[in-house]
Amino acid sequence: MRARTFLLLFLVLLLIAAGVVAFLVLSGDDVVGSLLGRGEAEVAQTTPEPSEPGLPPPTPTPEFNFVPVLVANMPLPAGTRIEADFVRVEMRPDDNVAVRAGYIFTDPEDVVGRITRTKVDQGQEILDSMLALSTVDLASMGSDLALYVNQGNVAIAFPIDRYSGAAYALRPGDTVDVLATIGVIDIDPDFKTALPNFYRPVSEILLQEGGEFLLNQGVEGRLELIPGVNLVATISPRGSLSWDGSTLLQIPRRVTQLTVQQAEVLWMGTWVEPGNLNPDEVDPAAAGQPPVPEGQPGVPLPTPTPLFMRSEQFPDVVILSLSLQDALTLKWAMDRGVRMDLALRAQGDTSDHSTVSISLPQLVEQGGLTIPEPLEFDLIPRADEVEPVTLPTPGP
């Protein structure tokens, strides 16, 4: 009886011990798992199985070789003469297109003293095409002014005076909009000339007799009954002067609109190559200089080739940088004698404006302009006889 009791107790203890061991194995106990050979099982499971038939083998991760490449240590404006502290060497993958083509530099001594032809961002690889050997080499590659024309834009000269040029307040780096006023007239559909037409009546009697059958020249008009004399007379238009001094028999319908936006001022006056300017005329702090970045402690700032404020005190031309499409618009308007003025924008304003053309009907209908009633009296001199107020154009 006692032997059977001990046997049952032994079996119970054995079952409890087996349950504890199973629990520890399932819960990830490293010691028990290693004792039971779990480590070998895991290693066997992590061994990659061969790919199934018909499937491509896994692609191995490509290995890159890194090579030294010279990069900008700070933003370098166009026209910067490079110093040793302006560049640094970084390790870049050799699969880079510039590396493969051999356009890179690896030694700072190869670029020190050379001049950047374009803007180089911080961390950007310095390529051979970005640099000129000297100012003489830079000039042989093109105009200095071309360095300041943004990629995708063109430079075009635009005539100005005291009014259209914002009273000569413009400086390189300013942004301007172009306001244009166009005079619209009616034309003859066949002659493509301004109406009314001139005419000479034909005498049928003189034509039949073989005489001079063309009568005196006249202008298209209309027949009206003249009060007081009770006679019918021909009424013809009276000539008027346009803003360019030409005589018009038809008053143009003028409309003003914003035509070109965000044109950048590159230069005021006739362009002068920097090498031909007196050093006293150089203004390193001229408006329009590319922003000079904040330098690192102990590292001098890059000095871009200076732009000059202007070569003339009262310039009659401004050089603008704008898109090619806007340049075509400006070219067409100048060729057609369209009256244009430059409106100066606030610094940093890059917004696109949507405007409505301004004309007399638009001012009356939408602008609240009130047309005065006809009067039975007037002032002397008459309004059309008064010269507009003008200011003399400053001399050189």
SULJOFEN-V732366 format. One record per run of one state. SS is the DSSP state (H for helix, E for strand, - for the rest). FROM is the first residue (numbers start at 1). LEN is the number of residues. Records with the same first field share a line. If there is no record, write none. Layout:
SS->FROM-LEN ; FROM-LEN
This chain:
-->1-1 ; 27-3 ; 36-2 ; 47-19 ; 73-3 ; 77-3 ; 82-2 ; 94-3 ; 102-6 ; 111-4 ; 117-3 ; 121-4 ; 126-2 ; 133-2 ; 142-3 ; 149-4 ; 160-6 ; 169-6 ; 185-2 ; 188-6 ; 195-3 ; 203-1 ; 210-4 ; 220-1 ; 227-4 ; 237-3 ; 242-5 ; 249-4 ; 269-5 ; 277-2 ; 282-22 ; 305-12 ; 336-3 ; 345-13 ; 366-17 ; 386-11
H->2-25 ; 30-6 ; 38-9 ; 84-3 ; 97-5 ; 108-3 ; 128-3 ; 135-7 ; 145-4 ; 166-3 ; 204-6 ; 274-3 ; 279-3 ; 324-12 ; 360-6 ; 383-3
E->66-7 ; 76-1 ; 80-2 ; 87-7 ; 115-2 ; 120-1 ; 125-1 ; 131-2 ; 153-7 ; 175-10 ; 187-1 ; 194-1 ; 198-5 ; 214-6 ; 221-6 ; 231-6 ; 240-2 ; 247-2 ; 253-16 ; 304-1 ; 317-7 ; 339-6 ; 358-2
